[in-house]
Amino acid sequence: MNKNRSVVPQMRGVSAFLSAPVEAAASINTVSISKIRLPSHQPRRYFDPEKLQQLTDSIKQHGVLEPLLVRPLQQGEYELVAGERRYRAAKAGGLETVPITVRELSDQEAVQLALVENLQREDLNPIEETEGVLELLTLTVGCSREEISEALTQMATAQKKGIDPSGNVSRQVEAIANILESTINLTPESFRTSRLPLLNLPSEILDSIRQGKLEYTKARAISRVKDEHQRQHLLQTAIEQSLSLTQIKQQIKELTVVSKPELPTMSDRLVLISRQLKGLTDPKKQKRLEKLLQDLESLVET
């Protein structure tokens, strides 16, 4: 899918760095890879082993062509801000030194820049992408994840009822919309209905999406299977056999039919009632039953 990611969110400090001309950027140095530390917060959690190996092979042959972006720490060490794939591939390839670009960044600017850099990657999976956007929103809009979700829900409810949301909600959603448009090209409502629910999926399904084994549209369909054993079996089958979304839905339909208890037929019910009537002695009930039988006979004859 071709996503429009050419524009980044306008964030103080970060946007200035991203738009800076090459000649204004910090000089490129080469340092020992042992002096680079990974930050405690990383937007990206899964790296495809095959793609990482391809990058490692390329780096062994050509070196690290694009410098890692870092910020200085104490005692001549650096914290990685952007370029973790290159960092991991360089370590795996046995490189002792790597090129770096050093920038003075605050904690918030470093996190924002790392998030933007990752969100502009085409191979970021939907879970990492959604979590990254939420983290970016909490920093730029100044709201918690819960407040962001609540603002989107309030906006959707207001639009459905044809009323104006509160001024605070409108401002929050406008800021959210700007970030979403400039990162993953989604509207606030699309993000609310198609992305936020992903984070509530069962853990085994979340892991499959993170590892690139399953598209999130298929994952959402499989998550609707309530029985845990059936859901895990369908998940494994969908991955191993590369089932299409249509095939997955068909299997879910078959599971629903099998698990649905068979209801007794009308004839079975009448036979059961006739057996129970043998012990009926109450005159009032017998009179009422006679009237019901007359109605039933009339209905059948008609």
Backbone torsions as a table, in degrees:
resi	resn	phi	psi	omega
1	MET	NA	131.1	-177.9
2	ASN	-90.6	111.5	-177.5
3	LYS	-102.8	142.9	177.8
4	ASN	-82.3	103.8	-177.8
5	ARG	-129.3	26.6	-177.3
6	SER	-78.6	-18.7	-178.9
7	VAL	-110.0	135.1	179.4
8	VAL	-106.2	157.5	178.7
9	PRO	-58.7	142.4	179.1
10	GLN	-80.7	95.7	-177.8
11	MET	-119.2	134.3	-178.1
12	ARG	-56.7	131.9	178.7
13	GLY	87.0	-59.4	-179.0
14	VAL	-66.5	-48.4	-179.0
15	SER	-63.0	-35.5	178.9
16	ALA	-63.3	-41.2	179.3
17	PHE	-67.3	-44.9	-176.7
18	LEU	-64.6	-31.1	-177.9
19	SER	-93.6	-0.3	-177.4
20	ALA	-68.3	140.7	176.8
21	PRO	-66.2	157.3	-176.2
22	VAL	-57.9	-41.7	-176.5
23	GLU	-68.1	-18.8	-179.4
24	ALA	-89.3	-10.2	-178.1
25	ALA	-73.6	162.2	179.4
26	ALA	-66.2	154.8	-179.9
27	SER	-68.4	154.8	-178.8
28	ILE	-91.8	127.5	178.1
29	ASN	-114.7	167.7	173.2
30	THR	-120.3	126.8	-178.0
31	VAL	-132.3	164.3	174.9
32	SER	-65.9	133.7	-178.6
33	ILE	-63.5	-21.4	179.8
34	SER	-70.6	-14.8	-178.7
35	LYS	-90.1	-1.1	-178.5
36	ILE	-99.1	129.8	-180.0
37	ARG	-111.9	142.0	175.0
38	LEU	-79.8	142.5	178.6
39	PRO	-72.2	160.7	179.4
40	SER	-69.2	-29.4	178.5
41	HIS	-107.7	121.8	177.0
42	GLN	-128.9	123.9	180.0
43	PRO	-62.9	-33.5	-175.2
44	ARG	-97.7	128.0	-175.9
45	ARG	-114.7	-21.5	-178.1
46	TYR	-126.1	134.8	177.0
47	PHE	-123.5	122.3	-179.7
48	ASP	-58.9	119.7	-175.9
49	PRO	-58.1	-39.3	-177.9
50	GLU	-66.8	-45.3	179.8
51	LYS	-67.8	-36.0	178.7
52	LEU	-66.3	-36.7	178.2
53	GLN	-67.4	-38.7	177.4
54	GLN	-62.0	-41.8	178.4
55	LEU	-67.0	-38.4	177.8
56	THR	-61.0	-44.9	178.4
57	ASP	-61.4	-40.9	179.8
58	SER	-65.9	-41.2	-179.6
59	ILE	-68.3	-35.8	175.6
60	LYS	-58.6	-37.4	-175.8
61	GLN	-85.1	-41.4	-172.3
62	HIS	-114.3	-10.7	-175.5
63	GLY	84.0	-179.4	178.1
64	VAL	-84.9	109.2	-173.4
65	LEU	-80.0	-31.3	179.9
66	GLU	-110.9	123.2	-176.1
67	PRO	-60.6	150.5	173.9
68	LEU	-79.2	139.7	176.6
69	LEU	-90.0	124.8	-177.2
70	VAL	-134.9	166.1	170.8
71	ARG	-126.4	148.6	-173.1
72	PRO	-72.8	142.9	171.3
73	LEU	-113.8	-170.0	178.6
74	GLN	-82.1	161.6	174.7
75	GLN	58.6	37.3	173.5
76	GLY	72.6	15.8	177.7
77	GLU	-101.8	167.0	-176.3
78	TYR	-135.5	151.1	174.4
79	GLU	-105.7	130.7	-179.4
80	LEU	-70.7	132.2	178.4
81	VAL	-107.0	-46.3	-179.8
82	ALA	-145.2	140.2	178.3
83	GLY	111.7	34.2	-175.8
84	GLU	-66.6	-33.6	178.9
85	ARG	-62.4	-44.2	178.3
86	ARG	-64.8	-38.0	179.0
87	TYR	-63.3	-47.7	-179.3
88	ARG	-64.9	-41.9	-179.7
89	ALA	-66.3	-37.6	178.8
90	ALA	-64.9	-41.3	177.8
91	LYS	-65.4	-43.8	179.7
92	ALA	-64.5	-31.1	-179.8
93	GLY	-83.1	-1.3	176.7
94	GLY	81.0	16.3	179.3
95	LEU	-70.6	138.7	179.1
96	GLU	-92.7	-27.1	179.4
97	THR	-130.9	154.4	178.1
98	VAL	-140.9	152.5	176.2
99	PRO	-78.4	141.4	-179.8
100	ILE	-135.6	153.1	168.8
101	THR	-114.8	121.4	-175.0
102	VAL	-98.3	130.0	177.0
103	ARG	-132.1	142.9	173.7
104	GLU	-82.9	110.5	-177.8
105	LEU	-131.6	142.6	174.1
106	SER	-73.7	169.8	178.7
107	ASP	-57.2	-45.3	-177.4
108	GLN	-67.3	-42.5	178.9
109	GLU	-63.3	-38.4	179.6
110	ALA	-63.9	-44.2	179.2
111	VAL	-65.3	-45.1	-179.8
112	GLN	-60.2	-45.0	-178.2
113	LEU	-65.3	-40.4	177.6
114	ALA	-62.8	-40.2	179.7
115	LEU	-66.4	-45.7	179.9
116	VAL	-62.2	-44.6	-179.9
117	GLU	-59.4	-41.4	180.0
118	ASN	-73.0	-38.1	-178.9
119	LEU	-67.7	-20.6	178.9
120	GLN	-86.4	0.6	178.2
121	ARG	-85.4	138.0	-177.9
122	GLU	-73.5	-24.1	-172.8
123	ASP	-98.7	12.6	176.4
124	LEU	-71.8	127.5	-176.6
125	ASN	-75.3	161.1	-173.4
126	PRO	-58.5	-33.5	-179.9
127	ILE	-68.7	-50.3	178.2
128	GLU	-61.4	-38.8	-179.9
129	GLU	-63.3	-46.8	-179.6
130	THR	-64.8	-45.1	179.1
131	GLU	-64.8	-37.7	178.7
132	GLY	-65.4	-43.1	178.4
133	VAL	-63.1	-42.4	178.8
134	LEU	-61.5	-41.7	178.5
135	GLU	-64.6	-40.1	178.5
136	LEU	-65.3	-40.0	179.5
137	LEU	-65.7	-40.4	-179.7
138	THR	-63.0	-33.1	-179.2
139	LEU	-78.1	-42.3	-173.3
140	THR	-86.5	-35.8	-179.6
141	VAL	-87.8	-23.4	178.9
142	GLY	79.3	31.0	179.5
143	CYS	-126.3	157.1	174.0
144	SER	-75.9	168.4	177.5
145	ARG	-59.4	-40.9	-179.1
146	GLU	-64.2	-39.8	179.9
147	GLU	-68.6	-35.9	177.5
148	ILE	-65.2	-46.7	178.3
149	SER	-61.4	-41.5	-179.5
150	GLU	-65.5	-40.5	179.1
151	ALA	-63.3	-42.2	178.5
152	LEU	-65.1	-38.9	178.5
153	THR	-66.5	-42.8	179.5
154	GLN	-63.9	-39.2	177.8
155	MET	-64.0	-44.3	179.6
156	ALA	-62.9	-41.9	179.5
157	THR	-64.1	-43.0	179.5
158	ALA	-63.0	-43.0	179.3
159	GLN	-65.3	-37.4	179.5
160	LYS	-65.9	-37.2	-179.2
161	LYS	-85.9	-7.9	180.0
162	GLY	73.3	31.2	179.7
163	ILE	-119.9	164.0	179.4
164	ASP	-86.3	132.8	175.4
165	PRO	-72.4	169.6	178.1
166	SER	-64.9	158.4	-178.6
167	GLY	-61.0	-36.3	-179.6
168	ASN	-66.0	-42.9	178.9
169	VAL	-63.7	-42.7	180.0
170	SER	-60.2	-43.3	179.9
171	ARG	-65.7	-41.3	179.2
172	GLN	-63.2	-46.9	-177.3
173	VAL	-67.2	-34.8	176.7
174	GLU	-62.9	-43.2	178.2
175	ALA	-66.1	-40.3	178.1
176	ILE	-62.5	-43.2	-178.9
177	ALA	-60.8	-39.7	-180.0
178	ASN	-63.2	-42.2	179.5
179	ILE	-67.3	-44.4	-178.5
180	LEU	-63.2	-42.1	-178.9
181	GLU	-65.2	-36.6	-174.6
182	SER	-87.9	-5.1	179.8
183	THR	-116.0	-60.1	-175.6
184	ILE	-117.2	7.1	173.1
185	ASN	56.8	47.0	176.1
186	LEU	-124.1	150.7	173.5
187	THR	-79.6	160.0	176.6
188	PRO	-55.6	-39.3	-178.6
189	GLU	-68.9	-39.5	177.2
190	SER	-64.3	-40.4	178.1
191	PHE	-63.9	-39.6	-179.2
192	ARG	-67.0	-42.4	-173.2
193	THR	-89.4	-28.6	-174.4
194	SER	-109.4	-20.0	-175.9
195	ARG	-109.5	-48.0	-179.2
196	LEU	-57.5	-38.4	178.1
197	PRO	-61.5	-22.2	-179.5
198	LEU	-59.8	-35.0	-175.6
199	LEU	-72.1	-10.8	177.9
200	ASN	-99.3	6.0	-180.0
201	LEU	-69.3	155.3	175.4
202	PRO	-55.3	149.3	-172.9
203	SER	-57.9	-39.9	-177.8
204	GLU	-66.5	-30.8	177.8
205	ILE	-75.0	-40.4	176.1
206	LEU	-58.3	-43.8	179.8
207	ASP	-62.8	-39.1	179.9
208	SER	-65.0	-37.5	177.9
209	ILE	-69.5	-44.9	-179.4
210	ARG	-58.3	-36.4	-177.6
211	GLN	-86.5	4.5	176.9
212	GLY	72.7	19.4	-178.2
213	LYS	-86.8	-18.1	-172.2
214	LEU	-148.2	133.8	175.2
215	GLU	-70.8	149.1	-172.9
216	TYR	-70.6	-23.5	176.1
217	THR	-66.6	-38.3	176.8
218	LYS	-71.0	-37.8	-179.4
219	ALA	-61.9	-42.4	-179.9
220	ARG	-63.6	-37.4	179.0
221	ALA	-66.3	-45.5	-179.2
222	ILE	-65.0	-33.7	-177.7
223	SER	-65.0	-17.3	-179.6
224	ARG	-76.1	-11.4	176.0
225	VAL	-75.5	115.6	-173.4
226	LYS	-75.2	-38.8	-178.9
227	ASP	-67.8	121.4	-174.0
228	GLU	-62.5	-42.6	-179.1
229	HIS	-64.2	-46.3	179.4
230	GLN	-63.6	-38.4	-179.2
231	ARG	-65.5	-44.9	-179.5
232	GLN	-66.2	-37.8	178.5
233	HIS	-65.9	-42.6	179.0
234	LEU	-66.1	-38.9	178.1
235	LEU	-60.2	-47.0	180.0
236	GLN	-63.4	-42.5	179.5
237	THR	-64.2	-42.9	-179.1
238	ALA	-61.5	-38.0	-179.4
239	ILE	-74.1	-48.8	-176.1
240	GLU	-65.9	-36.8	-175.9
241	GLN	-101.9	3.8	179.9
242	SER	50.9	50.1	-178.4
243	LEU	-64.7	144.1	175.2
244	SER	-78.6	168.1	178.6
245	LEU	-62.2	-37.8	178.2
246	THR	-63.4	-43.5	179.1
247	GLN	-65.3	-38.1	178.1
248	ILE	-63.7	-45.2	179.5
249	LYS	-63.2	-36.2	178.3
250	GLN	-65.9	-41.3	178.5
251	GLN	-66.2	-37.3	177.2
252	ILE	-64.3	-40.2	178.1
253	LYS	-62.5	-42.0	178.7
254	GLU	-66.0	-37.8	177.3
255	LEU	-63.7	-38.3	-179.4
256	THR	-66.6	-40.6	179.5
257	VAL	-66.1	-42.4	-178.3
258	VAL	-66.5	-40.8	-175.2
259	SER	-79.9	-14.6	-178.5
260	LYS	-77.2	124.1	-178.2
261	PRO	-66.8	142.5	179.2
262	GLU	-75.2	129.5	178.9
263	LEU	-85.2	144.9	178.5
264	PRO	-64.6	145.6	179.3
265	THR	-72.6	167.2	179.6
266	MET	-63.3	-37.7	178.5
267	SER	-63.7	-42.0	178.1
268	ASP	-61.0	-40.8	-179.5
269	ARG	-66.1	-39.5	179.2
270	LEU	-66.2	-40.1	178.1
271	VAL	-62.3	-42.8	-179.9
272	LEU	-63.2	-42.0	179.6
273	ILE	-65.4	-40.9	-179.3
274	SER	-61.6	-34.4	177.6
275	ARG	-68.2	-38.9	-178.4
276	GLN	-71.5	-23.5	-177.8
277	LEU	-72.7	-17.6	-176.7
278	LYS	-61.4	-28.7	-178.9
279	GLY	-99.8	12.0	-178.2
280	LEU	-82.7	117.7	-177.4
281	THR	-122.9	-10.1	-178.2
282	ASP	-68.4	119.2	-177.6
283	PRO	-57.8	-40.0	-178.8
284	LYS	-65.4	-42.0	178.9
285	LYS	-67.9	-36.9	178.8
286	GLN	-64.4	-38.8	179.5
287	LYS	-65.8	-42.5	178.9
288	ARG	-66.4	-38.5	178.8
289	LEU	-64.1	-39.7	178.8
290	GLU	-60.1	-42.1	179.0
291	LYS	-64.6	-41.9	178.7
292	LEU	-64.4	-38.7	178.3
293	LEU	-64.5	-40.2	177.6
294	GLN	-62.1	-42.3	177.6
295	ASP	-63.7	-39.8	-179.8
296	LEU	-65.9	-43.3	178.9
297	GLU	-63.1	-40.5	179.6
298	SER	-64.3	-40.0	179.8
299	LEU	-64.3	-44.0	-179.6
300	VAL	-65.9	-42.9	-179.9
301	GLU	-64.3	-37.1	178.7
302	THR	-66.2	NA	NA
